[in-house]
Amino acid sequence: MKTLAGEWEGPVTVPEMPEMSNGKPLHVSLRVTSRGNALVHELQEAGTPLDATKYDHPVTMLYLDGDQLTLVHYCDAGNRPRMTGKMSPDGKTVEFEFKDISGSTEYHMHHSLFTFIDANHHTEDWTFMMKDKPIHAHFDLHRIN
């Protein structure tokens, strides 16, 4: 997953909320930190300032906990779901399943899937739970730096 380090942009598709699929690209920054032990994933609408008081700006940390790939999502909903990941046998996808959560469970990130297309293109699929209703978001991201 460290090969994803860089800046990425692309459209989002949210079938359950078509108004979210407004053609405005998302910007994802991925960077390796902690002497190579963690990957920081930051998400925002492209072109918006880094002002978390006005704009969504969730941060996700990916790291190995022993031999278990782990994801902690610091959500704009004010909670921190933790997921565990598994790489597909062909190495083209990493899927994260919900494990537990700190904070409210009413609205929370519940699942994610990273699909590696090539060195400059990957997709991310995130499932957000709004009470008991899943909302699916698909990001089609291309490397810009």
DRENTORKOL-3810 file (N, C-alpha, C; in nm, 4 decimals):
REM DRENTORKOL-3810
@n.u->0.0823; n.v->-0.1196; n.w->0.0000; ca.u->0.0000; ca.v->0.0000; ca.w->0.0000; c.u->0.0867; c.v->0.1260; c.w->0.0000
@n.u->0.2116; n.v->0.1133; n.w->0.0443; ca.u->0.2995; ca.v->0.2300; ca.w->0.0469; c.u->0.3236; c.v->0.2865; c.w->-0.0925
@n.u->0.3066; n.v->0.2046; n.w->-0.1966; ca.u->0.3256; ca.v->0.2531; ca.w->-0.3332; c.u->0.2198; c.v->0.3569; c.w->-0.3702
@n.u->0.1131; n.v->0.3675; n.w->-0.2911; ca.u->0.0095; ca.v->0.4683; ca.w->-0.3169; c.u->0.0505; c.v->0.6078; c.w->-0.2698
@n.u->0.1634; n.v->0.6203; n.w->-0.2012; ca.u->0.2063; ca.v->0.7521; ca.w->-0.1530; c.u->0.2085; c.v->0.8512; c.w->-0.2690
@n.u->0.1445; n.v->0.9663; n.w->-0.2483; ca.u->0.1364; ca.v->1.0703; ca.w->-0.3497; c.u->0.0052; c.v->1.1442; c.w->-0.3411
@n.u->-0.0196; n.v->1.2256; n.w->-0.4420; ca.u->-0.1418; ca.v->1.3060; ca.w->-0.4495; c.u->-0.2290; c.v->1.2502; c.w->-0.5607
@n.u->-0.3580; n.v->1.2378; n.w->-0.5315; ca.u->-0.4526; ca.v->1.1738; ca.w->-0.6224; c.u->-0.5780; c.v->1.2594; c.w->-0.6358
@n.u->-0.6399; n.v->1.2581; n.w->-0.7541; ca.u->-0.7680; ca.v->1.3258; ca.w->-0.7733; c.u->-0.8564; c.v->1.2442; c.w->-0.8652
@n.u->-0.9868; n.v->1.2633; n.w->-0.8464; ca.u->-1.0822; ca.v->1.1962; ca.w->-0.9332; c.u->-1.2238; c.v->1.2137; c.w->-0.8839
@n.u->-1.3190; n.v->1.1727; n.w->-0.9664; ca.u->-1.4604; ca.v->1.1893; ca.w->-0.9318; c.u->-1.5067; c.v->1.0872; c.w->-0.8288
@n.u->-1.6145; n.v->1.1232; n.w->-0.7603; ca.u->-1.6807; ca.v->1.0333; ca.w->-0.6664; c.u->-1.8195; c.v->1.0021; c.w->-0.7202
@n.u->-1.8635; n.v->0.8783; n.w->-0.7026; ca.u->-1.9985; ca.v->0.8365; ca.w->-0.7377; c.u->-2.0640; c.v->0.7813; c.w->-0.6119
@n.u->-2.1826; n.v->0.8346; n.w->-0.5791; ca.u->-2.2574; ca.v->0.7900; ca.w->-0.4612; c.u->-2.3988; c.v->0.7568; c.w->-0.5082
@n.u->-2.4249; n.v->0.6301; n.w->-0.5451; ca.u->-2.5556; ca.v->0.5945; ca.w->-0.6031; c.u->-2.6753; c.v->0.6316; c.w->-0.5152
@n.u->-2.6617; n.v->0.6161; n.w->-0.3841; ca.u->-2.7734; ca.v->0.6455; ca.w->-0.2947; c.u->-2.7980; c.v->0.7949; c.w->-0.2769
@n.u->-2.6998; n.v->0.8770; n.w->-0.3146; ca.u->-2.7107; ca.v->1.0228; ca.w->-0.3008; c.u->-2.6539; c.v->1.0878; c.w->-0.4263
@n.u->-2.7305; n.v->1.0873; n.w->-0.5369; ca.u->-2.6769; ca.v->1.1389; ca.w->-0.6642; c.u->-2.6264; c.v->1.2830; c.w->-0.6559
@n.u->-2.6807; n.v->1.3627; n.w->-0.5645; ca.u->-2.6351; ca.v->1.5015; ca.w->-0.5506; c.u->-2.4889; c.v->1.5085; c.w->-0.5077
@n.u->-2.4373; n.v->1.4015; n.w->-0.4473; ca.u->-2.2959; ca.v->1.3966; ca.w->-0.4081; c.u->-2.2068; c.v->1.3703; c.w->-0.5290
@n.u->-2.2606; n.v->1.3131; n.w->-0.6343; ca.u->-2.1851; ca.v->1.2842; ca.w->-0.7571; c.u->-2.1963; c.v->1.4049; c.w->-0.8500
@n.u->-2.1439; n.v->1.5171; n.w->-0.8018; ca.u->-2.1640; ca.v->1.6441; ca.w->-0.8716; c.u->-2.0535; c.v->1.6789; c.w->-0.9703
@n.u->-1.9654; n.v->1.5867; n.w->-0.9987; ca.u->-1.8587; ca.v->1.6127; ca.w->-1.0943; c.u->-1.7371; c.v->1.6805; c.w->-1.0354
@n.u->-1.7488; n.v->1.7321; n.w->-0.9123; ca.u->-1.6324; ca.v->1.7938; ca.w->-0.8485; c.u->-1.5379; c.v->1.6830; c.w->-0.8040
@n.u->-1.4109; n.v->1.6947; n.w->-0.8395; ca.u->-1.3181; ca.v->1.5879; ca.w->-0.8018; c.u->-1.2840; c.v->1.5914; c.w->-0.6531
@n.u->-1.2477; n.v->1.4748; n.w->-0.6042; ca.u->-1.1942; ca.v->1.4629; ca.w->-0.4693; c.u->-1.0430; c.v->1.4667; c.w->-0.4781
@n.u->-0.9820; n.v->1.5095; n.w->-0.3720; ca.u->-0.8362; ca.v->1.5087; ca.w->-0.3611; c.u->-0.8007; c.v->1.4150; c.w->-0.2460
@n.u->-0.7131; n.v->1.3201; n.w->-0.2734; ca.u->-0.6649; ca.v->1.2285; ca.w->-0.1709; c.u->-0.5140; c.v->1.2412; c.w->-0.1631
@n.u->-0.4659; n.v->1.2647; n.w->-0.0434; ca.u->-0.3228; ca.v->1.2678; ca.w->-0.0184; c.u->-0.2873; c.v->1.1430; c.w->0.0616
@n.u->-0.1886; n.v->1.0701; n.w->0.0144; ca.u->-0.1394; ca.v->0.9517; ca.w->0.0843; c.u->0.0092; c.v->0.9708; c.w->0.1094
@n.u->0.0496; n.v->0.9551; n.w->0.2351; ca.u->0.1919; ca.v->0.9692; ca.w->0.2652; c.u->0.2344; c.v->0.8687; c.w->0.3706
@n.u->0.3563; n.v->0.8205; n.w->0.3531; ca.u->0.4162; ca.v->0.7281; ca.w->0.4482; c.u->0.4715; c.v->0.8112; c.w->0.5631
@n.u->0.4498; n.v->0.7626; n.w->0.6864; ca.u->0.4957; ca.v->0.8334; ca.w->0.8051; c.u->0.5477; c.v->0.7326; c.w->0.9072
@n.u->0.5910; n.v->0.7819; n.w->1.0201; ca.u->0.6373; ca.v->0.6985; ca.w->1.1324; c.u->0.7441; c.v->0.5980; c.w->1.0901
@n.u->0.8474; n.v->0.6505; n.w->1.0227; ca.u->0.9595; ca.v->0.5681; ca.w->0.9753; c.u->0.9151; c.v->0.4495; c.w->0.8912
@n.u->0.8105; n.v->0.4736; n.w->0.8122; ca.u->0.7633; ca.v->0.3705; ca.w->0.7211; c.u->0.6628; c.v->0.2743; c.w->0.7809
@n.u->0.6183; n.v->0.2999; n.w->0.9032; ca.u->0.5284; ca.v->0.2079; ca.w->0.9717; c.u->0.3806; c.v->0.2395; c.w->0.9542
@n.u->0.3487; n.v->0.3527; n.w->0.8943; ca.u->0.2076; ca.v->0.3893; ca.w->0.8773; c.u->0.1895; c.v->0.4663; c.w->0.7471
@n.u->0.0674; n.v->0.4617; n.w->0.6969; ca.u->0.0281; ca.v->0.5367; ca.w->0.5778; c.u->-0.0875; c.v->0.6270; c.w->0.6180
@n.u->-0.0729; n.v->0.7569; n.w->0.5922; ca.u->-0.1768; ca.v->0.8553; ca.w->0.6235; c.u->-0.2572; c.v->0.8825; c.w->0.4969
@n.u->-0.3890; n.v->0.8723; n.w->0.5066; ca.u->-0.4821; ca.v->0.8952; ca.w->0.3955; c.u->-0.5678; c.v->1.0158; c.w->0.4343
@n.u->-0.5564; n.v->1.1251; n.w->0.3590; ca.u->-0.6364; ca.v->1.2442; ca.w->0.3858; c.u->-0.7239; c.v->1.2727; c.w->0.2651
@n.u->-0.8505; n.v->1.3021; n.w->0.2912; ca.u->-0.9504; ca.v->1.3189; ca.w->0.1857; c.u->-1.0158; c.v->1.4566; c.w->0.1984
@n.u->-1.0342; n.v->1.5222; n.w->0.0845; ca.u->-1.1083; ca.v->1.6478; ca.w->0.0828; c.u->-1.1575; c.v->1.6736; c.w->-0.0594
@n.u->-1.2543; n.v->1.7622; n.w->-0.0725; ca.u->-1.2970; ca.v->1.8033; ca.w->-0.2058; c.u->-1.1834; c.v->1.8847; c.w->-0.2670
@n.u->-1.1478; n.v->1.8545; n.w->-0.3919; ca.u->-1.0381; ca.v->1.9251; ca.w->-0.4586; c.u->-1.0659; c.v->2.0744; c.w->-0.4615
@n.u->-0.9623; n.v->2.1519; n.w->-0.4352; ca.u->-0.9728; ca.v->2.2971; ca.w->-0.4422; c.u->-1.0233; c.v->2.3637; c.w->-0.3160
@n.u->-1.0574; n.v->2.2872; n.w->-0.2140; ca.u->-1.1019; ca.v->2.3487; ca.w->-0.0884; c.u->-0.9824; c.v->2.3639; c.w->0.0047
@n.u->-0.9841; n.v->2.4681; n.w->0.0873; ca.u->-0.8731; ca.v->2.4861; ca.w->0.1816; c.u->-0.8780; c.v->2.3813; c.w->0.2928
@n.u->-0.7643; n.v->2.3611; n.w->0.3571; ca.u->-0.7581; ca.v->2.2689; ca.w->0.4706; c.u->-0.8153; c.v->2.3387; c.w->0.5939
@n.u->-0.9458; n.v->2.3504; n.w->0.5978; ca.u->-1.0159; ca.v->2.4124; ca.w->0.7101; c.u->-1.1234; c.v->2.3154; c.w->0.7565
@n.u->-1.0873; n.v->2.2327; n.w->0.8544; ca.u->-1.1779; ca.v->2.1272; ca.w->0.9011; c.u->-1.3010; c.v->2.1815; c.w->0.9722
@n.u->-1.3046; n.v->2.3110; n.w->1.0021; ca.u->-1.4251; ca.v->2.3693; ca.w->1.0633; c.u->-1.5332; c.v->2.3959; c.w->0.9595
@n.u->-1.4947; n.v->2.4048; n.w->0.8303; ca.u->-1.5902; ca.v->2.4350; ca.w->0.7238; c.u->-1.6061; c.v->2.3227; c.w->0.6216
@n.u->-1.5045; n.v->2.2379; n.w->0.6076; ca.u->-1.5041; ca.v->2.1363; ca.w->0.5032; c.u->-1.4738; c.v->1.9992; c.w->0.5621
@n.u->-1.5302; n.v->1.8957; n.w->0.5000; ca.u->-1.4964; ca.v->1.7592; ca.w->0.5402; c.u->-1.3485; c.v->1.7349; c.w->0.5135
@n.u->-1.2835; n.v->1.6706; n.w->0.6075; ca.u->-1.1425; ca.v->1.6383; ca.w->0.5920; c.u->-1.1082; c.v->1.5169; c.w->0.6788
@n.u->-1.1677; n.v->1.4005; n.w->0.6488; ca.u->-1.1366; ca.v->1.2826; ca.w->0.7296; c.u->-0.9936; c.v->1.2346; c.w->0.7061
@n.u->-0.9362; n.v->1.1804; n.w->0.8106; ca.u->-0.8006; ca.v->1.1264; ca.w->0.8062; c.u->-0.8088; c.v->0.9788; c.w->0.8432
@n.u->-0.7379; n.v->0.8972; n.w->0.7674; ca.u->-0.7350; ca.v->0.7538; ca.w->0.7922; c.u->-0.5898; c.v->0.7102; c.w->0.8071
@n.u->-0.5642; n.v->0.6284; n.w->0.9061; ca.u->-0.4303; ca.v->0.5732; ca.w->0.9283; c.u->-0.4337; c.v->0.4245; c.w->0.8952
@n.u->-0.3367; n.v->0.3798; n.w->0.8175; ca.u->-0.3237; ca.v->0.2376; ca.w->0.7833; c.u->-0.1875; c.v->0.1916; c.w->0.8344
@n.u->-0.1856; n.v->0.0774; n.w->0.9028; ca.u->-0.0616; ca.v->0.0285; ca.w->0.9613; c.u->-0.0731; c.v->-0.1207; c.w->0.9894
@n.u->0.0421; n.v->-0.1837; n.w->1.0109; ca.u->0.0437; ca.v->-0.3231; ca.w->1.0522; c.u->0.0409; c.v->-0.3278; c.w->1.2037
@n.u->-0.0532; n.v->-0.4030; n.w->1.2579; ca.u->-0.0612; ca.v->-0.4286; ca.w->1.4011; c.u->-0.0220; c.v->-0.5746; c.w->1.4175
@n.u->0.1060; n.v->-0.5983; n.w->1.4462; ca.u->0.1593; ca.v->-0.7348; ca.w->1.4392; c.u->0.1646; c.v->-0.7746; c.w->1.2932
@n.u->0.0892; n.v->-0.8767; n.w->1.2547; ca.u->0.0831; ca.v->-0.9150; ca.w->1.1137; c.u->-0.0523; c.v->-0.8799; c.w->1.0519
@n.u->-0.1347; n.v->-0.8015; n.w->1.1246; ca.u->-0.2688; ca.v->-0.7655; ca.w->1.0778; c.u->-0.2703; c.v->-0.6235; c.w->1.0212
@n.u->-0.3047; n.v->-0.6089; n.w->0.8923; ca.u->-0.3215; ca.v->-0.4777; ca.w->0.8326; c.u->-0.4440; c.v->-0.4126; c.w->0.8955
@n.u->-0.4259; n.v->-0.2938; n.w->0.9504; ca.u->-0.5307; ca.v->-0.2260; ca.w->1.0265; c.u->-0.5535; c.v->-0.0865; c.w->0.9717
@n.u->-0.6774; n.v->-0.0438; n.w->0.9745; ca.u->-0.7186; ca.v->0.0889; ca.w->0.9298; c.u->-0.7975; c.v->0.1529; c.w->1.0435
@n.u->-0.7626; n.v->0.2763; n.w->1.0792; ca.u->-0.8425; ca.v->0.3553; ca.w->1.1736; c.u->-0.8829; c.v->0.4819; c.w->1.1003
@n.u->-1.0135; n.v->0.5053; n.w->1.0934; ca.u->-1.0692; ca.v->0.6193; ca.w->1.0213; c.u->-1.1134; c.v->0.7252; c.w->1.1222
@n.u->-1.0481; n.v->0.8408; n.w->1.1202; ca.u->-1.0841; ca.v->0.9525; ca.w->1.2075; c.u->-1.1895; c.v->1.0328; c.w->1.1331
@n.u->-1.3142; n.v->1.0010; n.w->1.1625; ca.u->-1.4282; ca.v->1.0448; ca.w->1.0829; c.u->-1.4764; c.v->1.1843; c.w->1.1201
@n.u->-1.5288; n.v->1.2545; n.w->1.0189; ca.u->-1.5937; ca.v->1.3831; ca.w->1.0441; c.u->-1.7192; c.v->1.3664; c.w->1.1279
@n.u->-1.7683; n.v->1.2427; n.w->1.1422; ca.u->-1.8836; ca.v->1.2149; ca.w->1.2279; c.u->-1.8426; c.v->1.2099; c.w->1.3755
@n.u->-1.7129; n.v->1.2237; n.w->1.4041; ca.u->-1.6658; ca.v->1.2310; ca.w->1.5415; c.u->-1.6344; c.v->1.0965; c.w->1.6054
@n.u->-1.6190; n.v->0.9923; n.w->1.5254; ca.u->-1.5867; ca.v->0.8618; ca.w->1.5812; c.u->-1.4631; c.v->0.8054; c.w->1.5122
@n.u->-1.4215; n.v->0.6878; n.w->1.5556; ca.u->-1.3020; ca.v->0.6249; ca.w->1.5013; c.u->-1.3269; c.v->0.4763; c.w->1.4791
@n.u->-1.3844; n.v->0.4391; n.w->1.3655; ca.u->-1.3984; ca.v->0.2966; ca.w->1.3366; c.u->-1.2625; c.v->0.2352; c.w->1.3037
@n.u->-1.2476; n.v->0.1114; n.w->1.3437; ca.u->-1.1267; ca.v->0.0351; ca.w->1.3140; c.u->-1.1667; c.v->-0.0828; c.w->1.2270
@n.u->-1.0869; n.v->-0.1077; n.w->1.1236; ca.u->-1.1132; ca.v->-0.2170; ca.w->1.0311; c.u->-0.9855; c.v->-0.2982; c.w->1.0131
@n.u->-1.0031; n.v->-0.4237; n.w->0.9787; ca.u->-0.8885; ca.v->-0.5091; ca.w->0.9487; c.u->-0.8920; c.v->-0.5450; c.w->0.8008
@n.u->-0.7738; n.v->-0.5500; n.w->0.7415; ca.u->-0.7654; ca.v->-0.5681; ca.w->0.5972; c.u->-0.6991; c.v->-0.6965; c.w->0.5548
@n.u->-0.7384; n.v->-0.7393; n.w->0.4348; ca.u->-0.6782; ca.v->-0.8565; ca.w->0.3727; c.u->-0.6516; c.v->-0.8259; c.w->0.2263
@n.u->-0.5319; n.v->-0.8629; n.w->0.1825; ca.u->-0.4935; ca.v->-0.8494; ca.w->0.0419; c.u->-0.5472; c.v->-0.9688; c.w->-0.0347
@n.u->-0.5974; n.v->-0.9436; n.w->-0.1542; ca.u->-0.6438; ca.v->-1.0532; ca.w->-0.2398; c.u->-0.5233; c.v->-1.1361; c.w->-0.2837
@n.u->-0.5445; n.v->-1.2623; n.w->-0.3179; ca.u->-0.4326; ca.v->-1.3473; ca.w->-0.3612; c.u->-0.3548; c.v->-1.2904; c.w->-0.4803
@n.u->-0.4233; n.v->-1.2188; n.w->-0.5705; ca.u->-0.3545; ca.v->-1.1626; ca.w->-0.6873; c.u->-0.2883; c.v->-1.0275; c.w->-0.6576
@n.u->-0.3053; n.v->-0.9744; n.w->-0.5351; ca.u->-0.2425; ca.v->-0.8488; ca.w->-0.4963; c.u->-0.3066; c.v->-0.7251; c.w->-0.5557
@n.u->-0.4242; n.v->-0.7373; n.w->-0.6164; ca.u->-0.4873; ca.v->-0.6231; ca.w->-0.6827; c.u->-0.5862; c.v->-0.5475; c.w->-0.5945
@n.u->-0.6285; n.v->-0.6079; n.w->-0.4833; ca.u->-0.7227; ca.v->-0.5389; ca.w->-0.3939; c.u->-0.6843; c.v->-0.5626; c.w->-0.2487
@n.u->-0.7196; n.v->-0.4646; n.w->-0.1658; ca.u->-0.7134; ca.v->-0.4797; ca.w->-0.0210; c.u->-0.8512; c.v->-0.4427; c.w->0.0307
@n.u->-0.9133; n.v->-0.5355; n.w->0.1032; ca.u->-1.0483; ca.v->-0.5138; ca.w->0.1558; c.u->-1.0415; c.v->-0.5050; c.w->0.3075
@n.u->-1.1085; n.v->-0.4012; n.w->0.3601; ca.u->-1.1111; ca.v->-0.3778; ca.w->0.5042; c.u->-1.2513; c.v->-0.4016; c.w->0.5575
@n.u->-1.2605; n.v->-0.4858; n.w->0.6612; ca.u->-1.3874; ca.v->-0.5190; ca.w->0.7253; c.u->-1.3930; c.v->-0.4529; c.w->0.8631
@n.u->-1.5104; n.v->-0.4052; n.w->0.8992; ca.u->-1.5337; ca.v->-0.3412; ca.w->1.0287; c.u->-1.4973; c.v->-0.4351; c.w->1.1435
@n.u->-1.4226; n.v->-0.3829; n.w->1.2408; ca.u->-1.3872; ca.v->-0.4611; ca.w->1.3598; c.u->-1.4546; c.v->-0.4037; c.w->1.4837
@n.u->-1.4324; n.v->-0.2733; n.w->1.5097; ca.u->-1.4940; ca.v->-0.2085; ca.w->1.6254; c.u->-1.4878; c.v->-0.0582; c.w->1.6059
@n.u->-1.5384; n.v->0.0157; n.w->1.7058; ca.u->-1.5468; ca.v->0.1609; ca.w->1.6913; c.u->-1.5333; c.v->0.2275; c.w->1.8273
@n.u->-1.4706; n.v->0.3440; n.w->1.8280; ca.u->-1.4702; ca.v->0.4327; ca.w->1.9437; c.u->-1.5616; c.v->0.5490; c.w->1.9091
@n.u->-1.6548; n.v->0.5789; n.w->1.9968; ca.u->-1.7498; ca.v->0.6871; ca.w->1.9701; c.u->-1.8820; c.v->0.6323; c.w->1.9202
@n.u->-1.9653; n.v->0.7222; n.w->1.8734; ca.u->-2.1009; ca.v->0.6882; ca.w->1.8298; c.u->-2.1009; c.v->0.5905; c.w->1.7125
@n.u->-2.1960; n.v->0.4980; n.w->1.7160; ca.u->-2.2107; ca.v->0.4019; ca.w->1.6059; c.u->-2.3242; c.v->0.4402; c.w->1.5113
@n.u->-2.3950; n.v->0.5492; n.w->1.5411; ca.u->-2.5111; ca.v->0.5873; ca.w->1.4596; c.u->-2.4716; c.v->0.6166; c.w->1.3151
@n.u->-2.3653; n.v->0.6928; n.w->1.2949; ca.u->-2.3124; ca.v->0.7247; ca.w->1.1625; c.u->-2.1644; c.v->0.6878; c.w->1.1646
@n.u->-2.1224; n.v->0.5970; n.w->1.0778; ca.u->-1.9820; ca.v->0.5588; ca.w->1.0808; c.u->-1.9399; c.v->0.4895; c.w->0.9510
@n.u->-1.8096; n.v->0.4971; n.w->0.9238; ca.u->-1.7502; ca.v->0.4250; ca.w->0.8124; c.u->-1.7474; c.v->0.2773; c.w->0.8511
@n.u->-1.7819; n.v->0.1912; n.w->0.7555; ca.u->-1.8011; ca.v->0.0508; ca.w->0.7910; c.u->-1.7180; c.v->-0.0474; c.w->0.7068
@n.u->-1.6770; n.v->-0.0070; n.w->0.5894; ca.u->-1.6082; ca.v->-0.0998; ca.w->0.4985; c.u->-1.5306; c.v->-0.0174; c.w->0.3968
@n.u->-1.4185; n.v->-0.0701; n.w->0.3507; ca.u->-1.3480; ca.v->-0.0046; ca.w->0.2404; c.u->-1.2745; c.v->-0.1084; c.w->0.1566
@n.u->-1.2576; n.v->-0.0732; n.w->0.0309; ca.u->-1.1906; ca.v->-0.1597; ca.w->-0.0654; c.u->-1.1012; c.v->-0.0719; c.w->-0.1523
@n.u->-0.9732; n.v->-0.1043; n.w->-0.1566; ca.u->-0.8774; ca.v->-0.0366; ca.w->-0.2435; c.u->-0.8458; c.v->-0.1318; c.w->-0.3583
@n.u->-0.8582; n.v->-0.0825; n.w->-0.4820; ca.u->-0.8283; ca.v->-0.1634; ca.w->-0.5991; c.u->-0.7162; c.v->-0.0958; c.w->-0.6775
@n.u->-0.6086; n.v->-0.1702; n.w->-0.7017; ca.u->-0.4912; ca.v->-0.1173; ca.w->-0.7705; c.u->-0.5041; c.v->-0.1460; c.w->-0.9194
@n.u->-0.5172; n.v->-0.0405; n.w->-1.0003; ca.u->-0.5292; ca.v->-0.0539; ca.w->-1.1454; c.u->-0.3886; c.v->-0.0547; c.w->-1.2075
@n.u->-0.3116; n.v->0.0508; n.w->-1.1794; ca.u->-0.1710; ca.v->0.0582; ca.w->-1.2192; c.u->-0.1051; c.v->0.1626; c.w->-1.1298
@n.u->0.0212; n.v->0.1962; n.w->-1.1559; ca.u->0.0965; ca.v->0.2854; ca.w->-1.0679; c.u->0.0344; c.v->0.4244; c.w->-1.0561
@n.u->-0.0479; n.v->0.4633; n.w->-1.1533; ca.u->-0.1053; ca.v->0.5976; ca.w->-1.1544; c.u->-0.2573; c.v->0.5992; c.w->-1.1466
@n.u->-0.3177; n.v->0.4871; n.w->-1.1108; ca.u->-0.4646; ca.v->0.4792; ca.w->-1.1083; c.u->-0.5064; c.v->0.3737; c.w->-1.0058
@n.u->-0.5927; n.v->0.4144; n.w->-0.9136; ca.u->-0.6534; ca.v->0.3182; ca.w->-0.8222; c.u->-0.7942; c.v->0.3657; c.w->-0.7889
@n.u->-0.8754; n.v->0.2748; n.w->-0.7386; ca.u->-1.0095; ca.v->0.3109; ca.w->-0.6949; c.u->-1.0224; c.v->0.2797; c.w->-0.5462
@n.u->-1.1140; n.v->0.3519; n.w->-0.4835; ca.u->-1.1476; ca.v->0.3267; ca.w->-0.3441; c.u->-1.2986; c.v->0.3200; c.w->-0.3344
@n.u->-1.3471; n.v->0.2193; n.w->-0.2647; ca.u->-1.4900; ca.v->0.2049; ca.w->-0.2387; c.u->-1.5083; c.v->0.2053; c.w->-0.0882
@n.u->-1.5886; n.v->0.3008; n.w->-0.0408; ca.u->-1.6119; ca.v->0.3174; ca.w->0.1022; c.u->-1.7613; c.v->0.3020; c.w->0.1299
@n.u->-1.7947; n.v->0.2325; n.w->0.2374; ca.u->-1.9339; ca.v->0.2191; ca.w->0.2805; c.u->-1.9496; c.v->0.2895; c.w->0.4139
@n.u->-2.0405; n.v->0.3867; n.w->0.4158; ca.u->-2.0709; ca.v->0.4668; ca.w->0.5340; c.u->-2.2096; c.v->0.4271; c.w->0.5820
@n.u->-2.2228; n.v->0.4008; n.w->0.7096; ca.u->-2.3534; ca.v->0.3640; ca.w->0.7651; c.u->-2.4215; c.v->0.4882; c.w->0.8219
@n.u->-2.5402; n.v->0.5193; n.w->0.7697; ca.u->-2.6233; ca.v->0.6275; ca.w->0.8229; c.u->-2.7365; c.v->0.5595; c.w->0.8990
@n.u->-2.7176; n.v->0.5501; n.w->1.0306; ca.u->-2.8012; ca.v->0.4661; ca.w->1.1155; c.u->-2.7821; c.v->0.3242; c.w->1.0640
@n.u->-2.8816; n.v->0.2593; n.w->1.0089; ca.u->-2.8641; ca.v->0.1235; ca.w->0.9575; c.u->-2.8656; c.v->0.1179; c.w->0.8049
@n.u->-2.8569; n.v->0.2342; n.w->0.7390; ca.u->-2.8636; ca.v->0.2396; ca.w->0.5933; c.u->-2.7232; c.v->0.2590; c.w->0.5356
@n.u->-2.6765; n.v->0.1648; n.w->0.4512; ca.u->-2.5438; ca.v->0.1815; ca.w->0.3920; c.u->-2.5452; c.v->0.2811; c.w->0.2762
@n.u->-2.4434; n.v->0.3654; n.w->0.2733; ca.u->-2.4198; ca.v->0.4603; ca.w->0.1649; c.u->-2.2851; c.v->0.4231; c.w->0.1041
@n.u->-2.2835; n.v->0.3991; n.w->-0.0275; ca.u->-2.1619; ca.v->0.3549; ca.w->-0.0960; c.u->-2.1017; c.v->0.4700; c.w->-0.1768
@n.u->-1.9733; n.v->0.4910; n.w->-0.1611; ca.u->-1.9019; ca.v->0.5927; ca.w->-0.2382; c.u->-1.7882; c.v->0.5259; c.w->-0.3148
@n.u->-1.7784; n.v->0.5572; n.w->-0.4429; ca.u->-1.6732; ca.v->0.5027; ca.w->-0.5293; c.u->-1.5867; c.v->0.6190; c.w->-0.5762
@n.u->-1.4575; n.v->0.6128; n.w->-0.5462; ca.u->-1.3604; ca.v->0.7149; ca.w->-0.5883; c.u->-1.2755; c.v->0.6542; c.w->-0.6998
@n.u->-1.2672; n.v->0.7227; n.w->-0.8132; ca.u->-1.1831; ca.v->0.6806; ca.w->-0.9255; c.u->-1.0654; c.v->0.7771; c.w->-0.9307
@n.u->-0.9521; n.v->0.7376; n.w->-0.8764; ca.u->-0.8416; ca.v->0.8304; ca.w->-0.8505; c.u->-0.7236; c.v->0.8094; c.w->-0.9443
@n.u->-0.6690; n.v->0.9221; n.w->-0.9923; ca.u->-0.5526; ca.v->0.9232; ca.w->-1.0795; c.u->-0.4441; c.v->1.0068; c.w->-1.0122
@n.u->-0.3217; n.v->0.9586; n.w->-1.0198; ca.u->-0.2094; ca.v->1.0270; ca.w->-0.9571; c.u->-0.1850; c.v->1.1615; c.w->-1.0255
@n.u->-0.1727; n.v->1.2664; n.w->-0.9436; ca.u->-0.1383; ca.v->1.3979; ca.w->-0.9979; c.u->0.0013; c.v->1.4406; c.w->-0.9549
@n.u->0.0607; n.v->1.3679; n.w->-0.8607; ca.u->0.1958; ca.v->1.4000; ca.w->-0.8131; c.u->0.2530; c.v->1.2797; c.w->-0.7413
END
